[in-house]
Amino acid sequence: MQFDHKQAEALLAVIDTGSFEQAAHELHLTASAISQRVRQLETQLGTPLLVRSRPCRATMAGQQLLQYLRRARLLEQDFFASFSGEQSMPLSVPLAVNADTLSTWLLPALSDFLISENVLISLTVDDQDHTYSLMQEGQALACVSAEPNPMQGCMVHELGVLRYRMLASPVFHARWFGKGYHREAARVAPVMVFNRKDALQAGFLQQLFGLRPGSYPEHHVPASEPYLQSILLSLGYGMVPHLQADEYIARGELIDVAPQKPTDVVLYWHHWKVQSPRLERLSRRLVEAARQTLLTRLD
C-alpha cells in the first residue's frame, strides 16, 4: 500500500492546525478539498482517522498513521538534503518537552547544534508526565518525559535528575511559617501550582502532611518565569527546579521551607529507533548535555 502525498499532507495539516479551514489556508486549498482528501485516505485504510471536533484530533488509527507520516517526512527531507549536498536546507523536528526543561537547560544545550545543522524545532510544552502521550499521539517525534518505559519501536535514555525544592520568599515565610512549617500552616498558606496537570506540590504536601488537593489555597500560573516571579513577590510558595532555585537561595531571596525533603524527578529522552541522521545527532547532543547539567541519582 502506498499513501498519496497530497492526502497525507492534508491529514497532517488538519491535525497541526486543528481544523479543515485552517488546513485549507495553510495548503492554499478549499476546506472541501481538504475534507475530500482526508475522506479518500480514510476510505483507502477502511477506518476513521479524525475525530471531527474543535479542534480536530486523531483517532487511535490516526495517531499510528501520524507517527509514520512524520517520521517518513523527516527521513525523506534529511535524505534529499544529504543526497543533493544541500545540508543548508532546514529540517523541522517536532519535539515535546516539559516547561522546566525548556526554561532551564534545553536551549543552551542545543543552540549551537541547531544553528550549525540548520535544524528547526517545533516545541510542544506539557507536564513531564504528559509529554510521552504527545509522542504516542504522533504530535512529536521525540520527547523529554518522566516515563521510563519506551513505546514499541522506540528507545529511551535516562538524562538525569531535576531536583525540586519547596521555596518561599522571606516575607512569605515570616508571615505563614514564622512558627514553623507544619500541617496547620501548610493547610492555609497559598500554594503556587503551574497548571492543572502539575502534581509536584500536591504529591509533596500529601506525603509530608497528608493534605489532599483542594484542602489548601492555590494560585495557578502556567508559565515558568511568571511562576517564579509570583513566589519572589510573596504570592505563594511552590516547587522550583534546582537549576533556577540555587542562585536565589544563595542570595537569600528564597528560603527552602523543607531543606531535607527535595523532590527528585528523573527525566528520560524518548525517540524512535529509526531516525533521520540529523535527529540522531540531535539526540546524541541532547543526551550528552543533559547528563552534564542534571544531577545523577546518587547526588
PyMOL commands that set and color helices and strands:
alter all, ss='L'
color gray80, all
select helices_A, chain A and resi 5-17+20-27+31-45+60-83+99-103+106-117+131-136+170-177+183-188+200-209+224-232+242-250+277-293
alter helices_A, ss='H'
color red, helices_A
select strands_A, chain A and resi 50-51+57-58+91-97+119-125+142-145+154-168+191-193+218-220+238-241+255-256+263-272
alter strands_A, ss='S'
color yellow, strands_A
deselect
rebuild
show_as cartoon
